[in-house]
Amino acid sequence: MQNRPASSTLHLGARDVACLVARKGLAACIAEVAQRIGQDFMRWPAFDKCARIASHSKDGVIELMPIADPTLYAFKYVNGHPSNPRSGLPTVMAFGLLADVATGAPLLLAEMALATAIRTAATSALAARALARRDSRSMALIGNGAQSEFQAVAFHQMLGIRTLRLFDTDTGATARLLRNLQPWRAQGLETIVCGSTAEAVRGADIVTTATADKRLATILAPEMIEAGMHLNAIGGDCPGKTELHAQVLRDAAVFVEYAPQTRIEGELQQLPPDSPATELWRVLRGDHPGRRDAAQVTVFDSVGFALEDYSTLCFLQAAALEFGIGERLQLVPRMADPKDLFGLIADASERAPAAPVLAHEAAMA
């Protein structure tokens, strides 16, 4: 689809995105987002890239993730606050914007918490398809929080994973995961609840770590790693937060999205700045072989990168137009004379006064 400057912006709220996913189907959404991400990684040099801009506090992190190619500019606002569920809020909340580079006009404004979960799972499966052994059929899923269902569906549908070995210190999270995976379990996906990380990873072809605690943790120790494993480390995504013992990284072939960002936020923050790491786009383009043999241990040290959000926003825009979902917002002022910004005040004064919602809120403050 050709993007044109627009006087209005397509808006997708949380219900709109959920409706879109329900209409298309979760597995189909993951597969299409993975395809788009793969295609965009293949044209890596075309993007203007930088590490995300993060504001850290004792409670969590708030981040901006910008990126652009010659046609479209995108950014995502996203937070990560592990204690939020105790206050009735999600750990992760996000929205993103897609704009026309030629004019700066905002084309799409979308809620992206659900979309981020889909793109994270899609990226994980895309990387595993390039790096894991072809005969991988079992996966350990350590951390059964909000991301776990999406990882499970992605690996089941895109890599043919037949057995999931599950562990979380919160047994309620694992119970919820089992309930939500019931449709896939009915189709033959085997789930095994384990009593520890060590038990869960034993014999697994792929290990996905998706824990939420913001701390330097050792979820996977060297003695747990078996020859030929592929490790999908997605929980460590900010300074001071890790999941893998440093020796696991030293003994493995490490692959990342965007090295300047991963060395700050990912598992690689534990190693010297010149430690070996290969960016995933090089593998997808055939510039690097990826896994060298069946016994090699590979690690995808994934922290999430803005290119994946760009791809996801493009997917949301196309799917919303396909299904007629969303509404138009007037984010950009309409002016008879585009240079007469001051004239907006006169135009507004001639209209009937708006409902005094803000005045009421101010009085209650």
N, C-alpha and C positions, 0 to 999 in steps of 0.2 A: 504494500500500500504506500502511495506517495503522500508524505505529510505536507500540508500546506499551512501557512499562517492562518490562525483562526481568531475570531473575535470572542469566542467562548472556549471554555476548557472542559473537556470531558472529565467528570468526577466519578470515581468508584469508591463507595464507602465499604465498610466491613461486610454488610449484608450483600452488597453487589458482588464483591469478590467471592464470597461463599456461594452465592447463587450461580455465578459463572463456573466455579469448580464443580458444583453439583450437576449442572447441565452438561458439562463436557466429560466429567468423570475424573476422579483424582489420578488414576494411573495414566490416563491420556494427557492430563495437564503436566504431570511430571515428565513424561516422555517428550512432549513438545517443548517444554522449557529446556530440558537437557539438550535437545537437538539445536535449539537456538543458541544456547550457551556454547556448544561445541562449534557451531558455525562462526560465532563471534570470536572465540579464542583463535580460530584459524586465521582471522584477520587482525591479530593482536597489534601489529605495528600501526594500524590505522587509528588507534585510540590514543587520546591525550589522557595520561594516567597519573595518579598520585596515590599515596597511602591515605587512608581515611583520617579525618580530623576528629580527635577524641577528647572529650572532657570527662575526666575521672573524678569520682568522689568515693567516700568510704562505703557508700551504699550501692554503687554501680557505675555505669558509664553511659554517656550520651554521645552519639557519633553522627557525623555527616560523611557521606560517601559519594563524591562526584566523579564523573567521567564523561567524555564526549568523543564522538567521531566527527567527520566533516559535515554530517547532516543533523545529528541529534545530540542534545545534551541531556544528561540524566543525573539526578542525585537521589539519595535515600537518607532520611532521618531515621535513626534506630537507637533504641536504648537496650541495656541489659542490666536488670536489677533483680538478683536472685531472691530477695526477700519480698518482692511484690505480692506473690500469692497470699501471703498472710494478711495483706490489706485489701484483698479482692481484686488486685490488678494483675495482668499477665506479666511474666518476667520480661518478655520482649514486646515492644510496641513500635510500629514503624509506619511511615508513609513515604511515597516517592513521587517525583515529578519528572515528566518527559517534556522537553522543549525543543522548538525549532531553532537550529543554530543560526540560520540566515537572518532571522528577525528577533529571536529571543522570546517569541510568543509561547506561552505554556500550553501544551497540547493535552496533557493528561495529568491529573492529580489522583493518586490512588492510595488507599489504605494497603499496607504491605506486610502485616504480621503473618497472615496466612500465606501470602505469596512468598515471603522470605523462607518460611518452612518448606514450601515446595521447591524453591530454587536451591536451598541448601541440600535437600535430598537429591535433587536432580544433578547437582554438581558432584556430590559424593558418588553417585552411581556412574556418572560419566567418567570420573577419574578411575574408579575401580574397574570399569570395563576396559580401560587402557592399561591398568597396572596389575590387577589381580590375576591369579592363574585362571585359565579358561575353564578348568574343571571345578572351580569353587562352587560349592553347594550349601555350605553352612556358614552362618555368621553369628558371632557373639555381639550382643547389643548391651553395652554397659552404660547405664543411665537411661531410665525409661520415662523421661519427662516429655515435654510438649513436642519435641522434635522426633521422638522415637517411632511413632506410627508412620510418619512420612519416610523415614529411613527404611523401615521394614517394607513398606509397599514398593519403594523405589528399587531396592535390591531384589525383592521377589519378582517384580515385573520385568526389570531391565537386565538382571544378571542370572535369573533362574535360581535364586537362593530358595532352598526347600526347607531348611531347618534354622530356626532362630533360638539361640541360647541366651536367656534373659537374666540380667541381674541389676538390681537397684537397692540401695539401703532403705528406700521407702517402698515397702511392700504394696502400699496403696497405689503407687504409680504403676507398678507392674500389673496389678489387677485391672487398672483402667486400660492399660495397653492391651491386655488380653481381650477385654470386652470390645474395644474398638477394632481389633484385628479379626473379629469373629467371621466377617464375610470371606476373608482370605484364608482363615483357618478351615472354613468349610470347603474351600477349594483345594485343600491339600497342604497348606503351609503349616508345618509342625512347629510348635512352640514348646520350649523346655525351660522351666523356671529353675534357676540355680541359686545356691546359697552363698556364693562368693564370686568375685571377679575371676579368681584362679580357676574355679570350677567351670565358669561360663566360657572362658577362652580355650579350655583344654580341647584340642582336636578341631577347633574352628579354622576354617579357611580364611575368613575375613573377620576382623575385630573392629567394631565401631564404638568409639568412646564419645559420649554426648552428655557429660556431666555439667552441672551448672554452677557449682561453688566457685567463687572468685578467690582462688588461693593456689599456691604452688603445691600441687598434689602429685602423687605417684600412683596413678590408677593401674598402669601397666609397668611391671618390673621386668628386668631382663630374663629372669628365670621362667617367666610365663610365655615367652615368645618361642614359637616353633618355626622350623624351616618352612619357607614357602608362604608364610602368612602375609596378608596385606592388611595394614593398619590404617583405618580411616579415622583420624584424630580430629574431631570437630568441636570439642568442648573448650579447649584452650584457645581463647580468641582475644586476649587483651594482656597488657603487661602485668606480670605477677600472677598469671593463671595458666597452669599447665596440667597435663594428664599423664605424660610419658616420662619415665626415667631417662635422663640424658644419655645413658649408655645404650638404650634402645635405639636412639637416633644415630649414635656413632656406628652401630653395627648394621644399619639398614641403608637402603637407597631412599633418600628423602625427596619428595616432590611437593611443590607449593604452587599457589596461584600467582602471587606477585611478591617476589622475594623482599623488596624493601619494606613492605608491610608485615610480612610473616616474621621477619627477623626481630621485629619489635613486639609483636603480639602473640606469635604462635609458639609451638614447642621449641623452635629454633632459638628463642630468646635465651635458652640455657647454654647455647654453644657459642664459640667465637664468631665474629662477624663474617669470617671467610670460610666457615664450615660448608661443605658441599651441599647443594640443593639445586634441583632442576625445576624450572617453571613448567607447568602442565602444558601450556600451549606448544612447547617444543616437541613434546611427545605426540600430541594430537596432529601436528603438522608433519610428523615423520622426521624431525631433525634430531631426535633422541630416541633410542630404542625402548626406553621405559624399563620394564622388567627384563633382566638379562637371562635368567634361567629359572626353572621351577623351584629351586631351593632358596632363591634370594628373598629376603624380607624387604617389602616396600612399605613406605609410610607416605600417606597423603596428609600433610600438615596443613589443614584447611582452616582459614580464619574468616572466609567470606570476603569477596572482592566486588568492587563497584561494577565491573563488567557484567557480572552475573545478574545484578539488579537491572542494569540497562536491558539485558536480554529479556528479563522477566517483565519489565514495564512494556516493552514492545509486544510481548505475548498478551499481556492484559489488554492493551489497546486494541489489538487485532481481534481477540475473543469477544471483547465488549461490543465492538462494532458488528461482529458476526451474529451475536445473539440479541442485539438491541438493548443491552444492559447499561445502566448508568444515567447520569443527568448532566445537563450543561450548567456550568457556573460562569458568572461574569467576573472573572478575576482581573481582566484587562478592561479599563474604562472605555466606553464608547463615546467618542467626541466628534462632533461635526468638523471641528478643526483640531487635528491631532496635536497641534502645538499649543492649544489653549487649555492647559491643565487647570488654570485658575477658574475657567468657565464652569467647571463641574460644580463649584460651590453655588453659583447662581442657579444652575439647573436644579440642584438638590433643594434649594430654598423654595422653589415654586411647586414642589410636590407636597402631597399630604404628609404630615409627620408620621414617622414610623412608630410602632408600638413601643411604649417606654420600658422595654425589657432591661436594657442596660441601666437605666435610671433606677429601676426597682432593685437590681442587683447591687448597685452602688449604695443604695440606702440600707440594704441588709448587711453590707460588709462591715 
